[in-house]
């Protein structure tokens, strides 16, 4: 829609320039007393032709129909608008091609009577109308085929685009080519999963079927492995590759892939990478010490992550006082976020941590230190009359856990949470 707005504005600017040209030029000749550089004759800006005016009006009607979800009307106008692609007098033909592609896809996506053949026709036409958007049109085309269950055809589209070459244009789109390769490999993975599932449900699987599945694994793994050479966020591709490696029990390679994805500094920060690594270590029953290292890094970037509950559980198992104190900080930081405010599991974990912390002589000092910066806003976040009423109605067990903690966490404050509980006899 932004592209459509820009095109309308460009048409409007052209019309306004033509309407005001004579007035502005006459005013400039009377007002200006400065000598003008001798650039020769000034060419008059081109006036809007009837062809450009009709296409502009057509685009305005399309815009209005799109905004009001009149898809049939938009489709009828859109049948006329592509004539702008034949215009050779305007230098922005490339933008018209992209605009036609985007609007056509949007109409087809929402039109109740659109068919897959309609998508195929418009995509094939747009692919050959200009090379600059060829790869992205092929990628989007494959997505539509995939959504309609035509996986093999989607893969064929990507294979064709992967081998596409067009002089300097293909060289300039190297990154898009790598993206095409990645998605083509992802489709190989999908086919591998489907064949693996079918083969597993067969009572007597044939050897050639197993070989076929293995071939899809090799084909998919080649480019999926190459992804790590290009910094970026590649979550679904990495997970697919790791799943295949696990299936063939190549745990060493799987661990290397996940470690590189999580710790390579050339990649953008991605908490999911540490989540995937932790989940893999957990599946492989690696020592808890190794799992804790991953969760420690995740805690720094996302202290509200649900895995912090598991991290605090590891810390709570330790006999070191420093680990118990760290567990307290981890859970308090989770409760700093409103999403965990009504979580019984988190409050129970806090209760267990404080009970274990009370075995230390300086436990009051530890709690007071960690709560010092929270005194000003924690009562409003957790301990108001509203919270007491809500907990009493929706989760009485949560109220039983929270009420005793209020006196430990905020011993110097008179809290409405406990007042409400005492008044209502809960």
N, C-alpha and C positions, 0 to 999 in steps of 0.2 A: 504493500500500500504506500510505503514511503517513495518507492520508485515511481509509482503512478502519480503521486503528488508532485514530484519534481518535474515530470514530463508536462503535466498541466501547467505548472508555473512557467516552464520554458516557452510554451505556446503563448501564454498570457503576456509574458515579457516582450515577445516578438510583436504582438498586436499593439501593446501599449507604446512601444518604441515608434511604430509606424504612425500611430494616431497623434503623437506629440512631437514628431520630428520637426514639422514646419514651425510650430510655435516656439520651440526651444531654440531653434537656429536663429529665428528673427530676434528673440530676446538677447541671445548671446551677442549678436552683431551690434545691438544698440548699447548694451551694458559694458561690454569688454573694451577697455582702452589699451590693453597690453598688445604688443606686437605678437603675431602668431607665427610659428615656424613654417617655413615654406615646404610643405609636404606635397604640393601639387593639388590636384583636384581630389576632393573628399568624396569617396564613393557613398552613394545613398544606401542605407540598410535595405535589404530585400523586404518587400512587403509580403504579408501572408497571402498565399495563393488560395484559390478555392479548394484545391486538394488538401492543403494543410488545415484549412479551416474545418472542412468536413471531418477529417480524422481527429482533430481536436475535440469537436463536438461529440463524435462517436466515443472518444475516450472518456469524456465527461459523463455520458450516459452509462457507460460501463462502470465507472466509479460509483455513481449513484445506485446502480442496481446491486453492486457488490456490498455497499454499505448497508443496504436494506434487505440483503439476502434474497433478492429476486434472481435466482440462478438461471431460470429459463430466459428471462429478458436479457441478462448479461451474456448468455450464450448466443443469442440472436445478434446482438451488437458485435460480439467478438468474431462472428463469422465474416464481418465486413472489415474489421480493424486491421487484419494482417496485410492489407494492401499497402500499408505504410512501409512494409519491408521492401517493396519495389521502388521506393523513392530513392533516387540517386542524387538529388539536389541538396540533401541535408547531410552534414558530416557526422551526425550522431546515430547512424544506422545501427551500430552495435548495441546501443542502449535500447532501441526499439525492439531488437531481437530478444533481448533478455526480458523486457517488459511483456512482450507477447507470450513468451514461455511461462513466466511466473503467473500471469493472469489466467492463461488457458488451464494450467495445472490446478489453480485455485478453484476455477469454475467446475472443472471435471471432478474434483475432489468432493464438492458439495452437491453437485447436480444429482437429483434422485434417479435419473435414468441413464447416467453415464455408464459405459461399458469399458471393458479392458481394451477392446479394439479401438475405442476413442483415444485412450491414453497412448496406445501404440502409434496411432496415426500422428498425433500431435508431437510426440517425442521424436519420431523418425523425421518429421518435417523440420523440427527445430534443430536437430543434429546437423542437418545438411544446409541450413540457412546461414550458418556462421560457425567458425571453428573455435572461437575463443571460449565458448561455453560447452563445447562438445563433451568433455570428460564429466562435468558435473551433471549434464543432462542424462548421460548414460548411467551415472550413479543413481540419480533419482528414478530413472526408468526401472532400474533393477530393483529398487525398493518397492515400487508398485507391483512388479511381478512377484516379488517375494511375499508381499502381503496377500496376494491372491493365490498363493500356493504353488506358483510356477518357479520352483527353485532352480531347476536345470536351465530354464530359459534365462532366469536372472543371472546365473553364472555365465551363460554364453554371452550375454550383453557385456558383462564386465571383462570377459576374456578378449572380446573384440576391441573394447576401448583400451585395454591394457597394451595391446599391440599397435595402437593408433599412433601415427607419425604424421606431422605436418610442419616440416621445416622448423623455423624459429619458434613457432607457437608450441610445438611439442616440447622443445627444450625449456621454454619458459614455464611450463606446467609440470615440472618434475615432481613437486610436492603432491600435486593432485594425482599424478600417476602412481605414486607410492600409496596414496589413500585408496585408489582403485584396487591395487594389488592386495592391500590389507583386507578390503571387503570381499574380494574374490576368494581369499583364503578363508575368511569367516564362513562363506557359503560352503566351501569344502568341508569345514568343520561341521556345519549343520547336516550335510549329507552323510558325513561320517557317523554322527550321532544317530541319525535315522536308520542307517544300515546296521549299526551296532545293536540297536534296540530290536530290529527285525530279526537279526541273526541269533540274538540271545533267546528269543521266543520260539526258535525253530528247534525241534527235537533232535534232528540230525543235521547240523549245519555242514555245508559242503566246504571243502578246502579252498575252492576258487572264490567263494564268498568271503572267507577270511582274508584272502590275498587282496581282494578288491577293497575291503575295509582298510587294510594296511596301506594300500596305495593312496587312498584319500588322506590318510594320516600324514604320509610323507609329503604329499602335495601341499596340504594345508600348513604343515609345520615349517616349510622352507621360508615362506613369506612372513608367517607369524613371528618367527625367530628374528627376522630382519627388522621388525618393528622397533625393537629395543635400540637399534642404531639411530633412530630418529626420535629425539626428545619430544615428549608429549604425554597426554593422558590417553592411555590405550586400554582402559579397564576391560571391556568385553573381549578384546583380542587376547590379552594376557591370560584371562581366566579360561578361555577356550583352549589355548595352548597348554596350560598347566593341567587341565582336565585330561587331555590326550596323553600327556607325559605320565600322569598318575596311572592311567589305565594300563599303559605298557610298562609300569613300574620303573620308570626312569626318574627316580626321586632326586638323584643328584642334579640332573639338568633342571628339574622343576624348581628346586630350591635355589639354584643359581639365577634362574629367570626372575623369581620373586625378589631375591635379594638385590639384584641389579635394578629392578623396577622401583624398589623402595629406597635404596640408598645412593643411587647414581645422582650426583649433584647437578648434572646437566639437565635432568628432568625437572619440570615444575613441581612445587610442593603438592603432594597428593595423599591425604590421610588414608584413602582407600587402599593404597599400596601397602601400607603397614597392616591394615585390617586383613588383607588377603594373605600376607605373610604369616600373621598370627594364626589365622584359621588353618593354614596348611600345617604349621608346626603342631597345632593342637590335634589335627587329624593323624599326624605321624607319631603322636605320643612322645615328642621330644621333651627333654628336661624342662621343668617349670622355670628354671633360671633363664633359659633362652626365650621362653614365651614372655617372661616379664620384661626383658630388654626391649622387645618390640612394643609392648603396651606402655612402657615408660615414655618412649618417643611419641606414641599416639596421644598420650596424656598431655604432652606439651602443646600439641597443635589443636586437639579437640578435647578439652577437659570435660565436656558434657556428653561424650560418646557413651553409648550403652555398655561398651566393653570395659569401662572404668569400674563397673561393678565386679567384673572378674579380676581386674587388676587389684582392687582393694581386697578381694578374697585371698589372692596370693600373698599380699602383704600381711594380712591378718594371721596367716599360718606361721609367720616368722616369730621367732622368740626375741628378736632384736627390738629394743624400745624405739629405735629410730624408724623401723619399718611400721610399727603400730601408729606412730605419730604421722607418718606419711600417709597411711591408710585413712587417718582422720582428715587430713587435708584433701585427699582425693574425693572422699564422699561429700565433704562440705562444699567443694567446688562443683560437684554435680548438683547439689541442692541450691547453688547460686542461680541455677537456671530454672525457670518456671515450669519447663516440661517435666521435671522430676518432682514437682511439689507434692503431688498426690501419690507418689510411688511407695507402696508399702514395703517393697523389697529394699529400696534405698534407705528408708528410715529404720528398717530392721537392721540393716548393715551398720548404720551409724550407732544404733543401740549396742550391737555386739562389740563394736570397736571401743566405745566408751567403757563398757563393762571390763574389757581386757585392759584398757588403759588405766582403770582405777586400781589395778594391782601395783602401779608405780606410785612412789611417794609424791612426785611432782605433777600428778595428773591434772590437778586444778589449774596449775600454771600453764600447762600445755593447752588446755581447753580455752582458758582466758586469752592466751596469746593468739590463737587461731580465730577467736570470735571477736577480737578487738575491733577490727575494721568492718565487721558485719553488724555491730550493735545498732548502727544508725538506720539500717534498712531491712534486716532480716525479720524483725517482728512484723513489719508491714507485708512482707512476702509470705510468711508462714503462720503467724500467730495472732490473727485478728479474730473478732467475733464471727465474721463471715466464714473464715476457714474452720472455726470450731463447729458452727452450725452445719456446714457442708460435710465435714468429716463425720459428724455424728449421724447424719442421715445416710450418706453414701458408703462410708467405710468406717464403722465403729472401731474395728481393730486398729486402723491407722491412728485414731484418736488415742487409744490406749497406749500406743507406742510413743506418740509425740508429746503427750501431756507431761510425763515425767522428765522428758528431755528438756523441756522449756526451762525448768529450774536449774538444770546443769549448764545449759548453753547460755542462758541469760539470767544469772542468779540475782543481779542487782536491779532487774526491771520487773515492774508489775505488768503482766501481759493480759490482754483481754481474752486470749485463748483459754487460759486457765480460769479466769474469772467466769467466763461463759460456762465452762464445764462445771465449776462449783455451783453456780446458780441453778443450772438445769439438772443437777444431780447425776451427771453422766460419769 
